Amino acid sequence: FNMFVIDGYSHKEISDYLNINENTSKSQLFKARKQLQVWLKNWF
């Protein structure tokens, strides 16, 4: 999440840096955003 949203890396750059599949980067970002939505919903 941080590398994509905050640091501005592309999924390709993240996948190369972490030695993971590009689709794994995308799916992990999706899961992180969903979890963030749950946390924020519980706060407000």
Gaussian input, Z-matrix of N, CA and C with variables (Angstrom, degrees):
# hf/3-21g

backbone

0 1
 N
 C     1     B1
 C     2     B2     1     A1
 N     3     B3     2     A2     1     D1
 C     4     B4     3     A3     2     D2
 C     5     B5     4     A4     3     D3
 N     6     B6     5     A5     4     D4
 C     7     B7     6     A6     5     D5
 C     8     B8     7     A7     6     D6
 N     9     B9     8     A8     7     D7
 C    10    B10     9     A9     8     D8
 C    11    B11    10    A10     9     D9
 N    12    B12    11    A11    10    D10
 C    13    B13    12    A12    11    D11
 C    14    B14    13    A13    12    D12
 N    15    B15    14    A14    13    D13
 C    16    B16    15    A15    14    D14
 C    17    B17    16    A16    15    D15
 N    18    B18    17    A17    16    D16
 C    19    B19    18    A18    17    D17
 C    20    B20    19    A19    18    D18
 N    21    B21    20    A20    19    D19
 C    22    B22    21    A21    20    D20
 C    23    B23    22    A22    21    D21
 N    24    B24    23    A23    22    D22
 C    25    B25    24    A24    23    D23
 C    26    B26    25    A25    24    D24
 N    27    B27    26    A26    25    D25
 C    28    B28    27    A27    26    D26
 C    29    B29    28    A28    27    D27
 N    30    B30    29    A29    28    D28
 C    31    B31    30    A30    29    D29
 C    32    B32    31    A31    30    D30
 N    33    B33    32    A32    31    D31
 C    34    B34    33    A33    32    D32
 C    35    B35    34    A34    33    D33
 N    36    B36    35    A35    34    D34
 C    37    B37    36    A36    35    D35
 C    38    B38    37    A37    36    D36
 N    39    B39    38    A38    37    D37
 C    40    B40    39    A39    38    D38
 C    41    B41    40    A40    39    D39
 N    42    B42    41    A41    40    D40
 C    43    B43    42    A42    41    D41
 C    44    B44    43    A43    42    D42
 N    45    B45    44    A44    43    D43
 C    46    B46    45    A45    44    D44
 C    47    B47    46    A46    45    D45
 N    48    B48    47    A47    46    D46
 C    49    B49    48    A48    47    D47
 C    50    B50    49    A49    48    D48
 N    51    B51    50    A50    49    D49
 C    52    B52    51    A51    50    D50
 C    53    B53    52    A52    51    D51
 N    54    B54    53    A53    52    D52
 C    55    B55    54    A54    53    D53
 C    56    B56    55    A55    54    D54
 N    57    B57    56    A56    55    D55
 C    58    B58    57    A57    56    D56
 C    59    B59    58    A58    57    D57
 N    60    B60    59    A59    58    D58
 C    61    B61    60    A60    59    D59
 C    62    B62    61    A61    60    D60
 N    63    B63    62    A62    61    D61
 C    64    B64    63    A63    62    D62
 C    65    B65    64    A64    63    D63
 N    66    B66    65    A65    64    D64
 C    67    B67    66    A66    65    D65
 C    68    B68    67    A67    66    D66
 N    69    B69    68    A68    67    D67
 C    70    B70    69    A69    68    D68
 C    71    B71    70    A70    69    D69
 N    72    B72    71    A71    70    D70
 C    73    B73    72    A72    71    D71
 C    74    B74    73    A73    72    D72
 N    75    B75    74    A74    73    D73
 C    76    B76    75    A75    74    D74
 C    77    B77    76    A76    75    D75
 N    78    B78    77    A77    76    D76
 C    79    B79    78    A78    77    D77
 C    80    B80    79    A79    78    D78
 N    81    B81    80    A80    79    D79
 C    82    B82    81    A81    80    D80
 C    83    B83    82    A82    81    D81
 N    84    B84    83    A83    82    D82
 C    85    B85    84    A84    83    D83
 C    86    B86    85    A85    84    D84
 N    87    B87    86    A86    85    D85
 C    88    B88    87    A87    86    D86
 C    89    B89    88    A88    87    D87
 N    90    B90    89    A89    88    D88
 C    91    B91    90    A90    89    D89
 C    92    B92    91    A91    90    D90
 N    93    B93    92    A92    91    D91
 C    94    B94    93    A93    92    D92
 C    95    B95    94    A94    93    D93
 N    96    B96    95    A95    94    D94
 C    97    B97    96    A96    95    D95
 C    98    B98    97    A97    96    D96
 N    99    B99    98    A98    97    D97
 C   100   B100    99    A99    98    D98
 C   101   B101   100   A100    99    D99
 N   102   B102   101   A101   100   D100
 C   103   B103   102   A102   101   D101
 C   104   B104   103   A103   102   D102
 N   105   B105   104   A104   103   D103
 C   106   B106   105   A105   104   D104
 C   107   B107   106   A106   105   D105
 N   108   B108   107   A107   106   D106
 C   109   B109   108   A108   107   D107
 C   110   B110   109   A109   108   D108
 N   111   B111   110   A110   109   D109
 C   112   B112   111   A111   110   D110
 C   113   B113   112   A112   111   D111
 N   114   B114   113   A113   112   D112
 C   115   B115   114   A114   113   D113
 C   116   B116   115   A115   114   D114
 N   117   B117   116   A116   115   D115
 C   118   B118   117   A117   116   D116
 C   119   B119   118   A118   117   D117
 N   120   B120   119   A119   118   D118
 C   121   B121   120   A120   119   D119
 C   122   B122   121   A121   120   D120
 N   123   B123   122   A122   121   D121
 C   124   B124   123   A123   122   D122
 C   125   B125   124   A124   123   D123
 N   126   B126   125   A125   124   D124
 C   127   B127   126   A126   125   D125
 C   128   B128   127   A127   126   D126
 N   129   B129   128   A128   127   D127
 C   130   B130   129   A129   128   D128
 C   131   B131   130   A130   129   D129

   B1=1.4506
   B2=1.5216
   B3=1.3189
   B4=1.4716
   B5=1.5202
   B6=1.3092
   B7=1.4625
   B8=1.5228
   B9=1.3156
   B10=1.4621
   B11=1.5207
   B12=1.3270
   B13=1.4646
   B14=1.5293
   B15=1.3065
   B16=1.4637
   B17=1.5338
   B18=1.3236
   B19=1.4635
   B20=1.5257
   B21=1.3236
   B22=1.4579
   B23=1.5173
   B24=1.3260
   B25=1.4615
   B26=1.5267
   B27=1.3170
   B28=1.4669
   B29=1.5273
   B30=1.3265
   B31=1.4656
   B32=1.5284
   B33=1.3077
   B34=1.4700
   B35=1.5273
   B36=1.3258
   B37=1.4676
   B38=1.5236
   B39=1.3199
   B40=1.4664
   B41=1.5215
   B42=1.3238
   B43=1.4643
   B44=1.5286
   B45=1.3151
   B46=1.4714
   B47=1.5233
   B48=1.3252
   B49=1.4633
   B50=1.5279
   B51=1.3435
   B52=1.4649
   B53=1.5251
   B54=1.3392
   B55=1.4610
   B56=1.5330
   B57=1.3316
   B58=1.4602
   B59=1.5249
   B60=1.3183
   B61=1.4530
   B62=1.5247
   B63=1.3178
   B64=1.4621
   B65=1.5313
   B66=1.3301
   B67=1.4661
   B68=1.5235
   B69=1.3140
   B70=1.4623
   B71=1.5196
   B72=1.3098
   B73=1.4665
   B74=1.5237
   B75=1.3184
   B76=1.4671
   B77=1.5233
   B78=1.3303
   B79=1.4623
   B80=1.5260
   B81=1.3333
   B82=1.4587
   B83=1.5240
   B84=1.3356
   B85=1.4626
   B86=1.5221
   B87=1.3240
   B88=1.4639
   B89=1.5270
   B90=1.3300
   B91=1.4674
   B92=1.5264
   B93=1.3160
   B94=1.4664
   B95=1.5237
   B96=1.3271
   B97=1.4687
   B98=1.5247
   B99=1.3342
   B100=1.4625
   B101=1.5266
   B102=1.3313
   B103=1.4622
   B104=1.5210
   B105=1.3155
   B106=1.4586
   B107=1.5261
   B108=1.3241
   B109=1.4660
   B110=1.5243
   B111=1.3221
   B112=1.4676
   B113=1.5215
   B114=1.3134
   B115=1.4629
   B116=1.5206
   B117=1.3283
   B118=1.4619
   B119=1.5209
   B120=1.3123
   B121=1.4626
   B122=1.5310
   B123=1.3179
   B124=1.4617
   B125=1.5257
   B126=1.3176
   B127=1.4605
   B128=1.5108
   B129=1.3230
   B130=1.4591
   B131=1.4657
   A1=110.18
   A2=115.52
   A3=119.78
   A4=112.43
   A5=116.65
   A6=119.40
   A7=111.61
   A8=117.13
   A9=120.76
   A10=111.41
   A11=116.80
   A12=121.49
   A13=112.18
   A14=117.17
   A15=120.56
   A16=111.78
   A17=116.28
   A18=120.03
   A19=113.62
   A20=117.38
   A21=120.93
   A22=116.33
   A23=117.54
   A24=120.03
   A25=110.18
   A26=116.07
   A27=120.80
   A28=108.60
   A29=116.30
   A30=119.53
   A31=110.45
   A32=116.88
   A33=121.10
   A34=110.43
   A35=117.12
   A36=120.79
   A37=111.01
   A38=116.58
   A39=121.14
   A40=110.27
   A41=116.33
   A42=119.79
   A43=111.26
   A44=117.09
   A45=119.95
   A46=111.15
   A47=117.45
   A48=122.18
   A49=111.92
   A50=116.56
   A51=120.83
   A52=113.26
   A53=115.96
   A54=121.55
   A55=111.61
   A56=115.34
   A57=122.24
   A58=108.23
   A59=115.86
   A60=121.66
   A61=109.58
   A62=117.32
   A63=121.42
   A64=111.22
   A65=116.96
   A66=120.22
   A67=111.88
   A68=117.59
   A69=121.21
   A70=109.81
   A71=116.45
   A72=120.92
   A73=110.51
   A74=116.38
   A75=120.95
   A76=111.37
   A77=116.98
   A78=119.54
   A79=111.48
   A80=117.50
   A81=120.33
   A82=111.00
   A83=117.08
   A84=120.77
   A85=109.94
   A86=117.10
   A87=121.47
   A88=110.37
   A89=116.91
   A90=121.40
   A91=111.42
   A92=117.18
   A93=121.17
   A94=110.85
   A95=116.88
   A96=120.15
   A97=111.16
   A98=117.30
   A99=120.46
   A100=110.48
   A101=117.01
   A102=120.97
   A103=110.51
   A104=117.54
   A105=121.87
   A106=110.65
   A107=117.24
   A108=121.07
   A109=110.83
   A110=117.00
   A111=121.46
   A112=109.90
   A113=116.94
   A114=120.65
   A115=111.25
   A116=116.82
   A117=120.05
   A118=111.59
   A119=116.89
   A120=121.01
   A121=110.30
   A122=116.81
   A123=121.01
   A124=112.26
   A125=117.28
   A126=121.42
   A127=112.70
   A128=116.83
   A129=120.26
   A130=108.86
   D1=-51.44
   D2=-177.69
   D3=-60.86
   D4=-44.09
   D5=-176.87
   D6=-63.26
   D7=-36.69
   D8=-178.25
   D9=-82.42
   D10=-53.95
   D11=-172.42
   D12=-77.40
   D13=-47.84
   D14=-173.67
   D15=-87.64
   D16=-47.31
   D17=-175.56
   D18=-85.36
   D19=-17.76
   D20=174.99
   D21=81.82
   D22=17.41
   D23=177.26
   D24=-73.51
   D25=150.23
   D26=174.83
   D27=-81.80
   D28=165.55
   D29=177.49
   D30=-62.78
   D31=-34.89
   D32=177.90
   D33=-63.76
   D34=-45.10
   D35=179.42
   D36=-64.26
   D37=-41.70
   D38=179.09
   D39=-63.39
   D40=-45.99
   D41=-178.50
   D42=-63.58
   D43=-38.76
   D44=177.18
   D45=-66.43
   D46=-44.25
   D47=-177.70
   D48=-65.56
   D49=-42.04
   D50=-176.86
   D51=-92.96
   D52=-1.93
   D53=-178.65
   D54=56.93
   D55=48.67
   D56=177.23
   D57=-127.08
   D58=167.91
   D59=176.69
   D60=-69.72
   D61=146.24
   D62=179.68
   D63=-60.87
   D64=-37.32
   D65=178.23
   D66=-67.08
   D67=-29.80
   D68=175.48
   D69=-64.21
   D70=-41.63
   D71=176.87
   D72=-59.82
   D73=-44.20
   D74=-179.47
   D75=-65.27
   D76=-43.48
   D77=-178.15
   D78=-69.40
   D79=-36.00
   D80=177.59
   D81=-66.48
   D82=-37.12
   D83=176.08
   D84=-63.73
   D85=-43.30
   D86=178.49
   D87=-59.15
   D88=-46.73
   D89=179.88
   D90=-63.55
   D91=-40.33
   D92=179.54
   D93=-64.88
   D94=-41.55
   D95=178.82
   D96=-65.48
   D97=-39.91
   D98=177.95
   D99=-63.59
   D100=-42.23
   D101=179.02
   D102=-64.55
   D103=-40.24
   D104=177.44
   D105=-62.16
   D106=-39.99
   D107=177.17
   D108=-60.73
   D109=-42.32
   D110=179.15
   D111=-63.05
   D112=-47.32
   D113=-179.55
   D114=-61.31
   D115=-44.92
   D116=-179.10
   D117=-66.79
   D118=-37.51
   D119=178.95
   D120=-62.83
   D121=-37.67
   D122=179.35
   D123=-72.03
   D124=-25.89
   D125=179.10
   D126=-78.97
   D127=-35.00
   D128=-174.38
   D129=-112.91

